[in-house]
């Protein structure tokens, strides 16, 4: 899927267009546990971004393609 399609999918599921997803939003779209996703974010620094330690992870919408293929 290209980026536009991923953003369209995001809008269909969570009701808004965004390029960065929270862990809960991402988990809802790909139907996995938010805790499992948080573990991956903590393990792989390049998977998600965090403004400061203990803040919310933001996951680029492009990462959805890893789960939706």
N, C-alpha and C positions, 0 to 999 in steps of 0.2 A: 504494500500500500504506500502511496506517496503521502507527503506531509499534509496536503489539503484533505485527502480522504481520512487521515487519522484525526484531524481537527474536526471534520464533519461528524465522525463517529463519536468523538468526545462530546460534541454538542448534543447529539441524539441521546446519549446515555446520561450525562450529568446536567444538561440544560444550559450550558454556556460554552462559548468558544474560548479556548485557552491553549497556549503552547507549553505551559508548565502545569503539572498535575500534582495534587497532594497524594500521599500514600493511599489514603482511603478512596480517593477518586480513581486512581490507577487500579487498585485492587478490585473495585466495583466493575470496572470495564472488562478486565481480564478474568474475573471470577476466581481470584486466589485470596488467601488469607492476608490481611494487612500486616500481621506480625511477621509472616514469612517474608513479605516484601520489605519491611523495615530491616530485617536481618540482612537481606541482600544489599540494601542501601548502606548499611554500616560496614559490610564486608568489602564492597566494591566502591571506592570513592568516585570513580568515573561514572557510576550508574545514575547518581542523583546529586543535587547540590544542597548545601545547607548554609544559611547566612552566618550562623555562629553555632558553637557547640550547644547541643540540647534543643536546637530550634527544629522546626518542621522541615522535613525533606521535600524538595520540589523535583519532580521527575519530568524530563523533557518528553513531550508527546511522541517524539520519534522512537522512543524506547518501546512503545506499544507493538511495533512491528516484530520485535523479538518474540512476543507472545501470541501474535495473531497470524502467524504464517502456517 
